[in-house]
Amino acid sequence: MILAAPPASVSRVAYLGTPEVAVPPLRALAEAGFEIPLVVTGVDKRRGRGRDLSPTPVKAAATDLGLPVAHELAALDDVDIDLGVVVAYGKIIPSDVLERVPLVNIHFSLLPRWRGAAPVERALLAGDRETGVCLMVVDEELDTGAVYRSQTVAIDERDTLQSLRERLVDVGAELLVTALRDGLGEPVPQTGEPTYAAKIDPRELEIDWTEPAAVIDRLVRLGGAWTIFRDRRLKVLDAEPVPHGPAPGRLDGLVVGTGQGGLSLTEVQPEGKAAMAGSAWLNGAQPGLDDLLGS
């Protein structure tokens, strides 16, 4: 298959994206003066208690910017564009579209490390010291396209998924606008051993207290980490690793023992209750000597 090639100069851009992470690059393109004849995004979905139909974050932003919106890729055939920009679109783009429409993608990792759906999550969980953003060719296979530009981003010691993702999105938006203004140039094929970033399985979010505190801390900073206390779920929303602790799952005040070191509970959320400080939970629960987290 021969991919459609972008022109040397780009002024008219179609945008393909769906979630909140794809909103800042769309706004950056609009603010930079690029003409956006079409935004393609996911369909409206029922959300909330009222189950009213709600637009995707990208559709809401496009409407706010006064941009035309479609939900099907076929709409690309009805507009005159130089390039399509893909950011977390969420669907496989068929080969016939790739042959007709030149497409670039913002991917939030330093390819070929962390190809796939959850690159930011996997970099954080793996304890990577750095990650980055790639502006790349959209190819038939997942995240295998050649790279136009990339930028490395350090992962701070206390980064959460949200803080790291926000920083990467800002870098990606700036990288995109700069590349389109200056010209994409020739992309460079990826080199090195690829790793794959599968979506986070909910089962991965259960804390195993036999793991080292540093590993559990990364899971907490990812968001959604939980354990069992007295047969009910206890979400761990924020915590701090400490050098020492009791046996894995045991409590010494706010410190939970792990396989190596301890984890001090800063903020938790008991099942059926609001989030609260770890100290408030401890005062209410009053765990005894026989209480064990994770069982």
PABAMAR-958285 format. One record per residue (C-alpha): residue number from 1; x, y, z. Coordinates in steps of 0.1 Angstrom, whole numbers, plus 2048, in hexadecimal, padded with zeros to 3 digits. Example, Ala and Ser with C-alpha at 12.3 -4.5 7.8 and 13.67 -1.06 7.14 Angstrom:
! residues 2
1 87B 7D3 84E
2 889 7F5 847
//
This chain:
! residues 295
1 800 800 800
2 80C 823 7F7
3 804 83D 811
4 7F7 85F 807
5 814 878 80B
6 80F 89A 81B
7 817 8B9 806
8 835 8CF 80E
9 81F 8EB 81B
10 800 8E5 831
11 7E4 8FE 837
12 7C3 8EA 837
13 7C1 8CE 851
14 7A7 8B4 85A
15 7A8 8AA 87F
16 7A0 887 88C
17 79E 883 8B2
18 786 87A 8CD
19 78F 87D 8F3
20 79A 89B 908
21 7BF 894 900
22 7B8 89D 8DC
23 7A9 8BF 8E3
24 7C9 8D4 8E9
25 7D9 8CB 8C7
26 7B8 8D4 8B6
27 7B6 8F6 8C7
28 7DB 8FC 8C0
29 7D6 8F6 89A
30 7B8 90E 89A
31 7CB 929 8AE
32 7E9 925 896
33 7D3 92F 879
34 7D0 90E 867
35 7AF 909 855
36 79C 8EB 862
37 780 8E2 84A
38 777 8C2 85D
39 779 8B1 87F
40 772 88C 881
41 76B 87E 8A3
42 758 862 8B5
43 732 862 8B7
44 71F 872 8D4
45 71A 85B 8F2
46 703 859 90F
47 715 864 92F
48 70B 86D 952
49 6ED 864 967
50 6D5 874 94F
51 6E4 860 933
52 6E1 87E 91B
53 6F5 87D 8FC
54 716 88F 8FF
55 730 898 8E4
56 753 88D 8E6
57 76C 8A6 8F4
58 779 8AC 8D1
59 757 8B2 8C3
60 74F 8CA 8DF
61 76F 8DE 8D8
62 769 8DE 8B3
63 746 8EB 8B7
64 754 906 8CE
65 76D 90F 8B3
66 752 90F 898
67 761 8F2 885
68 74D 8D8 870
69 74A 8B6 881
70 744 893 873
71 744 871 882
72 74E 85D 863
73 76F 85C 850
74 75C 85D 82F
75 757 882 836
76 77C 888 82E
77 773 882 809
78 75D 8A1 809
79 778 8BB 815
80 797 8CA 805
81 7B4 8C4 81D
82 7D9 8C2 81C
83 7DD 8AA 83A
84 7CA 898 854
85 7D6 899 879
86 7CE 87C 88F
87 7CF 87E 8B5
88 7BF 862 8CA
89 7A4 85D 8AF
90 79C 83B 8BE
91 794 828 89E
92 7A8 815 884
93 7AC 829 864
94 7A6 813 846
95 7C1 80F 82B
96 7AC 81F 810
97 7AB 83F 825
98 7D1 83E 82A
99 7D6 83B 805
100 7C1 85A 7FE
101 7C7 871 81C
102 7EA 87A 829
103 7E8 875 84F
104 7FF 87D 86C
105 7FB 872 890
106 806 880 8B2
107 811 862 8C7
108 81A 867 8EB
109 83A 852 8EE
110 85C 850 8DF
111 856 836 8C5
112 85B 819 8C1
113 858 817 8E7
114 834 814 8F1
115 821 810 8D1
116 7FC 80C 8D8
117 7DE 819 8EB
118 7ED 822 90D
119 810 830 908
120 80F 84A 924
121 801 831 93D
122 81B 816 935
123 838 82E 936
124 82D 839 959
125 827 816 965
126 848 809 958
127 85B 824 96B
128 869 834 94C
129 87E 853 952
130 874 863 932
131 85A 860 916
132 850 878 8FB
133 83B 881 8DD
134 83F 876 8B9
135 82F 886 89A
136 82C 868 882
137 81E 85A 863
138 7FE 847 867
139 805 824 858
140 7F1 804 855
141 800 7F4 874
142 7FC 803 896
143 815 81F 89D
144 82F 812 885
145 831 831 86E
146 850 845 869
147 856 863 880
148 857 888 874
149 860 897 895
150 863 88C 8BA
151 86A 89D 8DB
152 875 88D 8FB
153 862 894 91C
154 870 88C 93E
155 85A 878 956
156 85B 889 978
157 85E 874 997
158 83B 87E 9A3
159 82A 880 982
160 806 873 980
161 7F6 867 961
162 7E4 888 95E
163 802 89E 963
164 817 88B 94B
165 7FC 889 931
166 7F5 8AE 933
167 81A 8B6 92D
168 81C 89E 910
169 7FD 8AC 900
170 80B 8D0 902
171 82C 8C4 8F3
172 819 8B1 8D7
173 804 8CF 8CE
174 822 8E6 8CB
175 835 8CB 8B7
176 818 8C7 89F
177 814 8EC 898
178 839 8F2 894
179 83D 8D5 87C
180 820 8E0 866
181 82C 904 865
182 850 8FA 85D
183 848 8DD 846
184 847 8B8 850
185 866 8AE 83C
186 86F 889 838
187 864 871 853
188 87E 85A 863
189 876 835 867
190 874 828 88B
191 892 815 898
192 897 7FF 8B7
193 883 7E4 8C9
194 85E 7EC 8CB
195 84A 7E9 8EB
196 824 7E9 8EC
197 80C 7FD 902
198 7EC 7E9 907
199 7CE 7F9 917
200 7CE 7F7 93D
201 7BA 7D9 948
202 7A5 7E2 967
203 7B4 7C4 979
204 7D7 7D4 976
205 7CB 7F0 98E
206 7C7 7D9 9AC
207 7E5 7DE 9C3
208 7FC 7C1 9CA
209 80B 7CA 9EC
210 828 7B2 9E6
211 835 7C8 9CB
212 84F 7E3 9D4
213 841 805 9E0
214 84F 816 9C1
215 83B 7FF 9AA
216 81B 804 9BD
217 821 82A 9BF
218 822 82B 999
219 801 818 998
220 7F2 832 9AF
221 7FE 84E 99A
222 7EF 83E 97C
223 7CC 842 98C
224 7B2 829 996
225 7C8 813 9AD
226 7B4 7FF 9C7
227 7B7 7E5 9E1
228 7A0 7D1 9F8
229 79A 7DB A1D
230 780 7C8 A31
231 771 7B8 A12
232 76B 7DA A01
233 77E 7EE 9E8
234 795 809 9F3
235 7A2 820 9D8
236 7C5 82F 9DE
237 7C4 851 9CE
238 7E5 85F 9DA
239 802 850 9ED
240 827 855 9F5
241 842 83B 9F5
242 856 838 A15
243 876 824 A1C
244 868 80C A35
245 846 7FB A3D
246 837 7DD A4E
247 82F 7BC A3D
248 81E 7BF A1A
249 7FA 7CA A1F
250 7FE 7D2 A44
251 7F8 7F5 A52
252 80E 808 A69
253 7FA 828 A6D
254 7F6 836 A49
255 813 821 A3C
256 80B 801 A29
257 826 7E7 A26
258 831 7DC A04
259 84A 7C3 9F6
260 865 7DE 9F9
261 85F 7FD A0E
262 83D 80B A17
263 822 822 A09
264 813 83E A1E
265 7EE 843 A15
266 7E8 868 A0E
267 7C5 866 9FF
268 7AD 849 9FB
269 789 842 9F2
270 776 826 A04
271 75C 814 9EF
272 73B 828 9EF
273 74B 847 9FF
274 75C 867 9F4
275 781 86C 9F1
276 792 874 A12
277 7B4 87A A22
278 7C5 85B A2C
279 7C6 867 A50
280 7A0 86C A50
281 79B 848 A43
282 7B3 83A A5D
283 7A0 84C A79
284 77F 83E A6D
285 78A 81B A64
286 7A0 815 A82
287 7B1 7F7 A73
288 7BC 7DC A8B
289 7D9 7C5 A8C
290 7C7 7AA A78
291 7BD 7C2 A5C
292 7CF 7BD A3B
293 7CC 7D1 A1B
294 7C7 7BC 9FC
295 7B3 7A0 A0C
//
